[in-house]
Amino acid sequence: MKYQHWVKIVLLLLGVKANRYFHQYHLILESKTWTEAQRYCREKYTDLATVDNMEDMNQLMAAGKGYSGEVWLGLVRANTGRWQWSDGSRDLHYTNWAATEPNDIDGTGNCVEINSLGKWNDLSYQTQNYVACYECEAFDCRSRDDVKGEPFFVVHSGSWTWNESQIHCKEAHVDMAVVLSKEDNEVIRGLAFNNSVWIGLFREYWEWSDPSATYFRYWKREKPDNLGGNENCVLSVLGEQGVWDDWPCEWQFPFFCHGPLKSKLSVVKTRILSTSDPNELGISDQLLQQLQVQLGNLKVSDYRLSWKVQQDGQIFQEEEEGGPEQKGGCEVEEG
């Protein structure tokens, strides 16, 4: 009696599953342009590195330990120019612009303050203001879609650039203040004692290669500056705590990819001759062990071996005696 069966062999180039809460970063010490680095990462991993928050930045810095130069990230100029809240929400139904605002008067007015009169004004991120953050009584207030704990605002006095404000709010609170109503606006104005104060609204000109809808930024002071008008790609300066700088995409640097190494999947069809049903308990396990021994003899490593279960729930299917020969097949997912 002959039974045909399928053997599923997954040859893993990397036997580590990516952490669901953090990106898995890989420093590639080959100098490439941003576009070449993107192509490499998409072929070998998932994409150029995306950074969602400070936890990710810490992970990235740990992955780059021992190297202090510049490395490409996956952030690139998109020239969309849309208004966006720092926490990723897009509700801009309420606005309170001052007359003639936003006017982007010097070409750098990408961030928004509430001025002393309670009106909104677009300014350069390098301007120094008070900063308004928001907190929550419940963790899921972060989404502000199904609020179980009402958000409340915290204003910090002092001289903060918009980038410094964003980092501080994300680390110490939930994020920069999202203003959804006149009441929100007046509360923040009061907490700032009529001083100008940053809120979380900014004009977004950047997007991630993968593409992710994350709006965390970790710019170096006075960056991005688009020096020369062609600094359209972003790198991390590992020797300066990983802060970001905009740079011409044609320059060559090492780079970070994220995601696990892609696996190679092979499905191998084979036959066995047996006088007993190999679907019986224990027989299939013994056969799998024998296959693993054979793969070991062939010096094959870093793989996961398992049976492919058929639609009827069986691993092996009986062939009729004298029936047409069943041809084998192989399914491969290249890494």
C-alpha positions in Angstrom: 0.0 0.0 0.0 1.4 3.4 -1.0 0.6 6.7 0.8 1.6 10.1 -0.6 2.3 12.9 1.8 3.6 16.4 1.8 6.5 17.7 3.9 6.7 21.4 4.7 10.2 22.6 5.3 10.7 26.2 6.3 14.4 27.2 6.0 14.8 30.2 8.3 17.6 32.6 7.6 17.0 34.0 11.0 15.3 32.0 13.8 14.2 35.0 15.9 10.6 36.2 15.7 10.2 40.0 15.7 9.0 41.5 18.9 5.4 42.7 18.5 6.0 45.9 20.4 9.3 47.0 18.9 10.8 47.0 15.5 13.7 44.6 15.0 16.6 46.7 13.7 19.6 45.6 11.7 22.6 47.9 11.1 24.0 47.3 7.6 27.6 48.6 7.5 27.6 49.0 3.7 27.6 52.5 2.3 24.7 53.1 -0.1 22.5 55.9 -1.3 19.1 56.2 0.3 17.4 54.5 -2.7 19.9 51.7 -2.8 19.5 51.2 1.0 15.7 51.1 0.6 16.0 48.4 -2.2 18.4 46.3 -0.1 16.1 46.4 3.0 13.0 45.5 1.0 14.8 42.5 -0.5 16.4 41.2 2.7 14.1 42.4 5.5 10.9 44.5 5.6 12.1 48.0 4.7 14.3 50.9 5.8 14.0 51.5 9.5 10.8 53.2 10.9 10.9 54.7 14.3 7.6 55.1 16.2 8.7 56.4 19.6 11.5 56.8 22.0 11.4 53.1 22.9 12.2 52.4 19.3 15.0 55.0 19.3 16.5 53.2 22.3 16.2 49.8 20.4 17.8 51.4 17.4 20.7 52.8 19.4 21.3 49.4 21.0 21.4 47.8 17.6 24.0 50.3 16.5 26.1 50.1 19.6 29.8 50.4 18.7 29.2 52.6 15.6 29.2 56.4 15.9 28.6 57.6 12.3 25.6 58.6 10.3 23.1 56.0 9.1 20.1 56.2 6.8 16.5 55.8 8.2 13.4 55.3 6.2 12.1 58.9 6.5 11.9 60.8 3.2 10.4 64.2 2.1 6.9 63.8 0.6 5.9 67.4 0.0 2.3 66.7 1.1 2.2 69.7 3.4 -0.9 68.4 5.3 -1.7 69.5 8.8 -1.4 66.7 11.3 -1.5 66.2 15.1 1.6 64.9 16.8 -0.3 61.9 18.3 -1.4 60.8 14.8 -5.1 61.8 15.0 -6.4 63.8 12.0 -9.5 65.5 13.4 -9.0 69.2 12.4 -12.7 70.1 12.5 -11.9 72.9 15.1 -9.4 75.6 14.3 -8.7 79.0 15.7 -6.3 80.7 13.3 -5.5 84.3 13.8 -6.3 86.7 10.9 -4.1 86.0 7.8 -2.9 82.7 9.4 -1.5 80.2 8.5 0.8 82.2 6.2 4.1 80.3 6.4 5.7 83.8 6.1 9.3 82.7 6.0 8.9 79.2 4.5 9.5 77.5 7.9 6.1 78.0 9.5 5.4 74.3 10.0 4.4 74.2 13.7 1.5 75.8 15.6 1.3 77.9 18.8 -1.6 79.3 20.7 -0.6 83.0 21.1 -1.3 85.4 24.0 -4.7 86.2 22.5 -5.7 82.5 22.3 -5.3 82.5 18.5 -3.3 80.0 16.4 -0.2 81.0 14.5 2.2 78.9 12.4 5.9 79.4 13.3 9.3 77.8 12.7 9.9 74.8 14.9 13.0 76.6 16.3 10.9 79.3 18.0 10.9 78.8 21.8 7.6 78.7 23.7 5.8 77.1 26.6 4.6 73.6 25.7 1.1 72.0 26.2 0.9 68.2 26.7 -2.1 66.0 27.4 -2.5 63.3 29.9 -5.2 60.7 30.5 -6.9 59.0 33.4 -7.1 55.8 31.3 -4.5 54.4 28.9 -6.9 54.0 26.0 -7.5 57.8 26.0 -4.4 57.9 23.8 -6.6 57.1 20.8 -9.3 59.6 21.7 -11.7 57.5 19.7 -13.3 55.6 22.6 -12.4 57.8 25.6 -12.9 56.1 29.0 -10.8 58.7 30.8 -11.1 62.4 29.9 -7.9 63.9 28.7 -6.5 66.8 30.6 -3.8 69.3 29.8 -0.4 70.0 31.4 1.5 73.1 30.4 5.3 73.4 31.0 6.8 76.9 31.2 10.2 77.7 29.9 11.8 77.9 26.4 11.1 74.8 24.3 11.4 74.4 20.5 8.6 72.4 19.0 10.8 69.3 18.5 11.9 69.4 22.1 8.3 69.9 23.2 7.2 66.8 21.2 9.9 64.6 22.7 9.2 65.8 26.3 5.4 65.3 25.9 5.8 61.8 24.5 8.2 60.8 27.3 6.6 62.5 30.3 2.9 62.4 29.3 0.9 61.0 26.3 1.7 63.5 23.6 1.5 67.2 22.7 -1.9 68.8 23.2 -4.6 68.0 20.7 -7.1 70.9 20.6 -10.6 69.7 19.5 -12.8 72.6 20.8 -13.0 76.2 22.0 -13.1 74.8 25.5 -9.8 72.9 25.0 -8.2 76.1 23.6 -9.3 78.2 26.5 -8.1 75.7 29.1 -4.6 75.6 27.6 -4.5 79.4 27.2 -5.3 79.7 30.9 -2.7 77.2 32.0 -0.1 79.1 30.0 -1.1 82.4 31.7 -1.6 84.0 28.3 2.0 83.1 27.2 2.5 81.7 23.8 2.4 77.9 24.0 3.1 75.1 21.5 0.3 72.6 20.7 0.7 69.4 18.7 -0.4 70.6 15.3 2.3 70.7 12.5 2.6 70.7 8.8 3.7 67.2 7.7 6.3 67.1 4.8 7.7 63.6 5.6 6.7 60.0 5.2 8.1 56.6 6.1 9.3 54.2 3.4 7.2 51.3 4.7 4.8 53.5 4.9 3.8 53.8 8.5 1.5 56.5 9.9 3.7 57.4 12.8 4.6 61.0 13.5 7.4 60.7 16.0 10.3 62.9 15.2 13.8 63.1 16.8 15.4 66.0 14.9 18.7 67.5 15.8 18.4 71.1 17.0 17.8 73.5 14.1 17.0 70.6 11.8 15.6 69.9 9.3 16.9 72.9 7.4 16.9 71.6 3.8 20.3 73.2 3.2 20.8 73.7 -0.6 17.2 72.8 -1.2 17.9 69.1 -1.8 18.1 67.5 1.6 15.2 65.1 1.1 16.2 62.0 3.1 16.8 61.5 6.8 19.7 59.9 8.7 20.4 59.3 12.4 23.7 60.5 13.9 24.5 57.7 16.3 27.4 59.5 17.8 25.0 62.3 19.0 22.4 60.2 20.8 20.9 59.2 17.4 19.4 62.6 16.6 18.1 63.0 13.1 19.4 65.2 10.3 18.1 65.8 6.7 20.6 65.1 4.0 20.9 64.7 0.2 19.6 61.2 -0.8 22.5 60.7 -3.2 25.1 60.6 -0.4 26.2 57.1 0.7 26.0 55.9 4.3 25.4 52.7 6.2 21.8 52.2 7.1 19.2 50.5 9.4 16.7 48.0 8.1 13.8 46.7 10.2 11.9 43.5 10.3 13.0 39.8 10.4 15.1 38.3 7.7 12.8 36.9 5.1 12.4 33.1 5.2 12.5 30.5 2.4 9.6 28.2 2.2 9.8 24.8 0.5 7.0 22.3 0.2 8.3 18.9 -0.8 6.0 16.0 -2.1 7.2 12.5 -1.5 6.0 8.9 -1.3 6.4 6.0 1.1 5.6 2.3 0.9 4.0 1.1 4.0 1.8 -1.9 5.1 0.3 0.2 7.9 -1.4 3.6 7.8 1.2 6.3 8.7 -1.6 8.6 9.9 -1.8 6.4 13.0 -0.6 8.0 16.2 3.2 8.1 16.5 4.1 7.0 13.0 4.2 10.5 11.5 6.3 11.7 14.4 8.8 8.9 13.9 9.0 9.7 10.2 9.6 13.4 11.0 12.4 12.5 13.3 14.0 10.4 10.6 13.8 13.4 8.1 15.4 15.7 10.7 18.3 13.2 11.1 18.8 13.1 7.3 18.8 16.9 7.1 21.3 17.0 9.9 23.6 14.6 8.0 23.3 17.0 5.0 24.5 19.9 7.3 21.2 21.7 6.9 20.6 24.1 9.8 18.2 26.9 10.9 15.0 25.3 9.7 11.6 24.4 11.0 10.1 21.1 9.8 6.5 20.1 10.0 3.8 18.1 8.1 1.3 19.8 5.9 -2.2 18.7 6.9 -4.6 18.1 4.0 -8.2 19.4 3.8 -9.5 16.1 5.2 -7.4 16.5 8.3 -5.0 13.7 7.2 -1.3 14.0 6.5 -1.1 11.0 4.2 -3.3 10.0 1.4 -3.7 6.5 0.0 -3.1 5.9 -3.7 -5.0 3.3 -5.6 -3.0 0.4 -6.8 -2.2 0.8 -10.5 -3.5 4.3 -10.6 -1.8 7.1 -12.5 1.5 8.3 -11.1 1.2 11.4 -9.0 3.9 14.0 -9.8 5.6 15.8 -7.1 5.8 19.6 -6.7 7.8 22.2 -4.8 6.7 25.6 -3.6 9.4 28.0 -2.7 9.2 31.5 -1.1 12.5 33.1 -1.8 14.2 35.1 1.0 
